[in-house]
Amino acid sequence: MEELSSLESDGENASTDEKATSDTTKSTVDEDVEEEEIPLEDCDLLMGLWGWYPEWLQCYRTPQALLFWLCCATFLQGFWFTHYPLVPSSIKTGMVVNGLVNVIITTIERRFQLHSIESGMVASFYDVGYFTFAFPVSFYGGSRLAQKPQWIGIGVLVMGLGSLVFSLPHFLAPSMMSSMSETDTLCHVGGLHGENPCQGATETFFSSYKYIFYFGQFLHGVGATPLYTLGVTLLDDTVSSENSPVYLGIFYAMAVVGPAVGFFIGGESLKQHTELTLKVAELGLSPGSNLWVGAWWIGFLIASIVAVFVAIPILMFPRKLP
């Protein structure tokens, strides 16, 4: 009997030890699971901005949502200016005459007395900005731990700032009627002395505004740099190799739609006089008049506001999507 009791006691002790060992193992496994789940709470892997990472926002942390907002950014970039560093040359050549900047370039020539070489410089400063920042953005933004969405979002904000800067000459320059009156007075006084200072007066008066256009286009090029250097890489890293061509195809398709819409909106805005409060009917002015200057600045002002709403969601995306 004593032996039987001893065996039962040993069995109970063994069962207790096994249970304790099982509990310890289970606790260790749970701790390991918790340790593995901790990195998922890292802000680099959650969707949000500046310490704000709500749970309801995490459902938008998908490749489809990322593609949508990148397409919006590409659409805006094409809306401003048609230049696609990664698009084949055949498409680039067909689209280079479109886009908002190319539609209004002759209008700002007339409004601000720009020479052809100066208006050409306005278009060229986009390439200057892109070329200047292409290497550093690709090097630092393309590193393994870089926050590519943040780089792209900041780039969209820079493009929006460039668009706002590009529209500033309309608000800084005097109205057309007042500038024309001052010029007429100078021409009249110069005519009394047998001189003709009309051309020199107007060119000197408006010559400084071309630098604002240069800077605005420079910012457009700088802001577009991460979109085309890092945006393609981000999409390629996010989706599988099978879906990557589809995503990139949609991305480039929006780059083609943007200039078309920019061309349309630019043409429609030019039907309105740049001085919106001016009573053009009383002055006998119409869009077909040689003195007509369209509202070239409206599209840029609208695009600068839209750029902010596009940049914020892109800034919220994490470095890596699940």
C-alpha positions as CSV (number, residue, x, y, z in Angstrom):
1,M,0.0,0.0,0.0
2,E,2.8,2.3,0.9
3,E,4.4,1.6,-2.5
4,L,1.1,2.4,-4.2
5,S,0.7,5.6,-2.3
6,S,4.3,6.5,-3.2
7,L,3.7,5.9,-6.9
8,E,0.5,7.9,-6.8
9,S,2.3,10.8,-5.1
10,D,5.1,10.6,-7.6
11,G,2.5,10.7,-10.5
12,E,0.9,13.7,-9.0
13,N,4.2,15.5,-8.6
14,A,5.1,14.7,-12.2
15,S,1.8,16.0,-13.4
16,T,2.2,19.1,-11.4
17,D,5.7,19.6,-12.8
18,E,4.5,19.0,-16.3
19,K,1.7,21.5,-15.8
20,A,4.1,24.1,-14.4
21,T,6.4,23.5,-17.3
22,S,3.5,23.8,-19.8
23,D,2.4,27.1,-18.1
24,T,6.0,28.4,-18.2
25,T,6.4,27.4,-21.9
26,K,3.0,29.0,-22.8
27,S,4.0,32.1,-20.9
28,T,7.3,32.2,-22.7
29,V,5.6,31.7,-26.1
30,D,3.1,34.5,-25.3
31,E,5.9,36.8,-24.3
32,D,7.7,35.9,-27.6
33,V,4.5,36.7,-29.5
34,E,4.1,40.0,-27.7
35,E,7.7,40.8,-28.5
36,E,7.1,40.0,-32.1
37,E,4.1,42.2,-32.2
38,I,5.8,45.2,-30.7
39,P,7.5,46.3,-34.0
40,L,4.0,46.5,-35.5
41,E,3.3,49.4,-33.2
42,D,6.3,51.3,-34.6
43,C,5.2,54.7,-36.1
44,D,7.3,53.9,-39.2
45,L,4.8,51.1,-39.9
46,L,1.6,52.9,-39.1
47,M,-0.4,55.3,-41.1
48,G,-0.6,58.8,-39.5
49,L,1.2,62.0,-39.0
50,W,3.1,63.7,-36.2
51,G,2.2,61.2,-33.5
52,W,-1.4,60.8,-34.6
53,Y,-2.0,57.2,-35.6
54,P,-5.7,56.4,-35.2
55,E,-6.9,52.9,-35.6
56,W,-9.5,53.7,-38.1
57,L,-6.9,55.1,-40.5
58,Q,-5.0,51.8,-40.7
59,C,-7.5,50.2,-43.0
60,Y,-6.3,52.7,-45.7
61,R,-2.7,51.4,-45.4
62,T,-3.0,49.5,-48.7
63,P,-1.2,49.5,-52.1
64,Q,-4.4,50.6,-53.8
65,A,-4.7,53.7,-51.6
66,L,-1.1,54.5,-52.2
67,L,-1.5,54.2,-55.9
68,F,-4.6,56.5,-55.8
69,W,-2.8,59.3,-54.1
70,L,0.4,58.9,-56.2
71,C,-1.8,59.1,-59.3
72,C,-3.3,62.4,-57.9
73,A,0.1,63.8,-57.5
74,T,1.2,62.7,-61.0
75,F,-2.0,64.2,-62.3
76,L,-1.2,67.6,-60.7
77,Q,2.4,67.5,-61.9
78,G,1.2,67.0,-65.5
79,F,-1.4,69.6,-65.0
80,W,1.3,72.2,-64.2
81,F,3.9,71.2,-66.7
82,T,4.4,68.4,-69.1
83,H,7.8,66.7,-68.5
84,Y,8.2,63.1,-67.8
85,P,11.7,62.0,-67.1
86,L,10.8,58.3,-67.1
87,V,8.2,58.2,-69.9
88,P,9.4,57.0,-73.3
89,S,10.6,59.8,-75.7
90,S,7.7,59.1,-78.1
91,I,5.1,60.0,-75.4
92,K,7.1,62.9,-74.1
93,T,7.4,64.4,-77.6
94,G,3.6,64.2,-78.1
95,M,2.7,65.7,-74.8
96,V,5.3,68.5,-74.5
97,V,3.0,71.1,-76.0
98,N,0.3,70.4,-73.3
99,G,0.1,71.4,-69.7
100,L,-0.9,74.6,-68.0
101,V,2.4,76.4,-68.2
102,N,2.7,75.9,-72.0
103,V,-0.9,77.1,-72.5
104,I,-0.3,80.4,-70.7
105,I,3.3,81.2,-71.7
106,T,2.3,83.5,-74.5
107,T,-0.1,85.3,-72.3
108,I,2.5,86.1,-69.7
109,E,4.8,87.3,-72.5
110,R,2.2,89.9,-73.4
111,R,1.3,90.8,-69.9
112,F,4.8,91.2,-68.6
113,Q,6.6,92.3,-71.8
114,L,8.9,89.2,-71.9
115,H,11.2,88.4,-74.8
116,S,11.0,85.0,-76.4
117,I,14.3,84.0,-74.8
118,E,13.0,84.9,-71.4
119,S,9.8,82.9,-71.8
120,G,11.9,80.0,-73.0
121,M,13.9,80.4,-69.8
122,V,10.7,80.1,-67.8
123,A,10.0,76.7,-69.3
124,S,13.6,75.6,-68.9
125,F,13.9,76.3,-65.2
126,Y,11.7,73.3,-64.5
127,D,14.5,71.1,-65.9
128,V,17.1,73.1,-63.9
129,G,15.3,72.3,-60.7
130,Y,14.8,68.6,-61.6
131,F,18.4,68.2,-62.7
132,T,19.8,69.9,-59.6
133,F,18.0,67.7,-57.1
134,A,17.6,64.4,-59.0
135,F,20.9,62.9,-57.6
136,P,20.6,63.9,-53.9
137,V,16.9,63.0,-53.7
138,S,17.6,59.6,-55.3
139,F,20.6,59.0,-53.1
140,Y,19.1,59.9,-49.7
141,G,15.4,59.2,-50.4
142,G,16.2,55.9,-52.0
143,S,18.1,54.4,-49.0
144,R,16.7,51.3,-47.3
145,L,15.4,53.1,-44.2
146,A,14.3,56.3,-45.9
147,Q,10.6,57.4,-45.6
148,K,9.8,57.5,-49.3
149,P,6.2,58.6,-48.8
150,Q,7.4,61.6,-46.8
151,W,9.9,62.6,-49.5
152,I,7.1,62.4,-52.1
153,G,4.6,64.3,-50.0
154,I,7.1,67.1,-49.3
155,G,7.8,67.2,-53.0
156,V,4.1,67.7,-53.7
157,L,4.0,70.5,-51.2
158,V,7.0,72.1,-52.9
159,M,5.2,71.9,-56.3
160,G,2.2,73.6,-54.7
161,L,4.5,76.3,-53.3
162,G,6.0,76.7,-56.8
163,S,2.6,77.1,-58.3
164,L,1.7,79.8,-55.7
165,V,4.9,81.6,-56.4
166,F,4.3,81.4,-60.1
167,S,0.9,83.2,-59.7
168,L,2.4,86.0,-57.5
169,P,3.2,88.4,-60.3
170,H,-0.5,88.9,-60.9
171,F,-1.0,90.1,-57.3
172,L,2.3,92.1,-57.1
173,A,2.1,93.9,-60.4
174,P,-0.1,97.0,-60.8
175,S,-3.3,96.7,-62.7
176,M,-3.1,96.8,-66.4
177,M,-5.0,100.1,-66.6
178,S,-2.8,101.9,-64.2
179,S,0.4,100.6,-65.8
180,M,-0.8,101.6,-69.2
181,S,-1.6,105.1,-67.9
182,E,1.8,105.5,-66.5
183,T,3.4,104.3,-69.7
184,D,1.3,106.6,-71.8
185,T,2.4,109.5,-69.7
186,L,6.1,108.6,-70.1
187,C,5.6,108.2,-73.8
188,H,3.9,111.6,-74.1
189,V,6.7,113.4,-72.1
190,G,9.4,111.6,-74.1
191,G,7.7,112.5,-77.3
192,L,7.9,116.2,-76.4
193,H,11.6,115.9,-76.3
194,G,11.8,114.0,-79.6
195,E,12.5,110.6,-77.9
196,N,10.5,107.4,-77.8
197,P,11.0,105.8,-74.3
198,C,7.8,103.7,-74.5
199,Q,9.4,100.3,-75.1
200,G,12.2,100.9,-72.6
201,A,9.8,102.1,-69.9
202,T,7.5,99.0,-70.1
203,E,10.4,96.5,-70.4
204,T,12.2,98.0,-67.4
205,F,9.0,98.2,-65.3
206,F,8.1,94.5,-65.8
207,S,11.6,93.0,-66.1
208,S,11.9,92.0,-62.5
209,Y,8.8,89.7,-62.6
210,K,10.5,87.1,-64.8
211,Y,12.7,86.1,-61.9
212,I,9.5,85.1,-59.9
213,F,8.5,82.9,-62.8
214,Y,12.0,81.4,-62.9
215,F,11.8,80.6,-59.2
216,G,8.3,79.1,-59.4
217,Q,9.3,76.8,-62.3
218,F,12.4,75.9,-60.4
219,L,10.3,74.8,-57.4
220,H,8.0,72.8,-59.8
221,G,11.1,70.8,-61.0
222,V,12.4,70.3,-57.4
223,G,9.0,69.1,-56.2
224,A,8.6,66.7,-59.1
225,T,11.9,65.0,-58.5
226,P,10.9,62.6,-55.7
227,L,7.6,61.8,-57.4
228,Y,9.3,60.2,-60.5
229,T,12.5,58.9,-58.8
230,L,11.0,57.5,-55.6
231,G,7.4,57.0,-56.5
232,V,8.1,54.3,-59.1
233,T,10.4,52.6,-56.6
234,L,7.9,52.8,-53.8
235,L,5.2,51.2,-56.0
236,D,7.5,48.5,-57.2
237,D,8.6,47.6,-53.6
238,T,5.0,47.6,-52.3
239,V,3.3,45.3,-54.8
240,S,4.3,41.9,-56.1
241,S,6.3,41.5,-59.3
242,E,3.1,40.3,-61.1
243,N,1.0,43.4,-60.2
244,S,3.8,45.9,-60.6
245,P,3.3,46.5,-64.4
246,V,-0.4,47.1,-63.8
247,Y,0.3,49.7,-61.0
248,L,3.0,51.4,-63.0
249,G,0.8,51.5,-66.1
250,I,-2.0,53.3,-64.1
251,F,0.6,55.6,-62.6
252,Y,1.8,56.7,-66.1
253,A,-1.7,56.9,-67.5
254,M,-2.6,59.6,-65.0
255,A,0.5,61.4,-66.1
256,V,-0.9,61.6,-69.5
257,V,-4.4,62.7,-68.4
258,G,-3.0,65.6,-66.3
259,P,-1.7,67.7,-69.2
260,A,-4.9,67.2,-71.1
261,V,-6.9,68.6,-68.2
262,G,-4.4,71.4,-67.7
263,F,-4.7,72.4,-71.4
264,F,-8.5,72.5,-71.1
265,I,-8.6,74.5,-67.8
266,G,-5.8,76.8,-69.0
267,G,-7.7,77.5,-72.2
268,E,-11.0,78.2,-70.3
269,S,-9.3,80.5,-67.8
270,L,-7.8,82.6,-70.6
271,K,-11.3,83.4,-71.8
272,Q,-11.6,85.5,-68.6
273,H,-9.7,88.8,-68.4
274,T,-6.8,88.8,-66.0
275,E,-8.5,91.8,-64.2
276,L,-11.6,90.0,-63.1
277,T,-13.2,93.3,-61.9
278,L,-12.5,95.1,-65.1
279,K,-15.6,95.9,-67.2
280,V,-14.2,94.6,-70.5
281,A,-17.5,95.1,-72.4
282,E,-17.4,98.9,-71.8
283,L,-13.8,99.0,-73.1
284,G,-14.7,97.0,-76.1
285,L,-12.3,94.1,-75.3
286,S,-12.9,90.5,-76.1
287,P,-10.8,87.3,-76.1
288,G,-10.1,87.9,-79.8
289,S,-8.7,91.4,-79.2
290,N,-5.0,92.1,-79.6
291,L,-5.0,93.8,-76.1
292,W,-6.7,90.9,-74.4
293,V,-4.8,89.2,-71.5
294,G,-6.5,86.2,-70.1
295,A,-6.6,85.1,-66.4
296,W,-3.5,83.0,-66.6
297,W,-3.1,82.8,-62.9
298,I,-6.3,81.1,-61.9
299,G,-5.2,77.5,-62.7
300,F,-2.0,77.9,-60.6
301,L,-3.8,79.3,-57.6
302,I,-6.3,76.4,-57.6
303,A,-3.6,73.8,-58.2
304,S,-1.5,75.1,-55.2
305,I,-4.5,74.6,-52.9
306,V,-5.3,71.1,-54.3
307,A,-1.6,70.2,-53.8
308,V,-1.9,70.6,-50.1
309,F,-4.9,68.2,-49.9
310,V,-3.0,65.6,-52.0
311,A,0.3,65.9,-50.1
312,I,-1.2,65.3,-46.6
313,P,-2.5,61.7,-47.3
314,I,0.8,60.8,-49.0
315,L,2.7,62.1,-45.9
316,M,0.6,59.8,-43.7
317,F,1.7,56.6,-45.4
318,P,4.3,54.5,-43.5
319,R,7.7,53.5,-44.7
320,K,6.5,50.0,-45.4
321,L,3.0,48.7,-46.2
322,P,1.8,45.3,-44.8
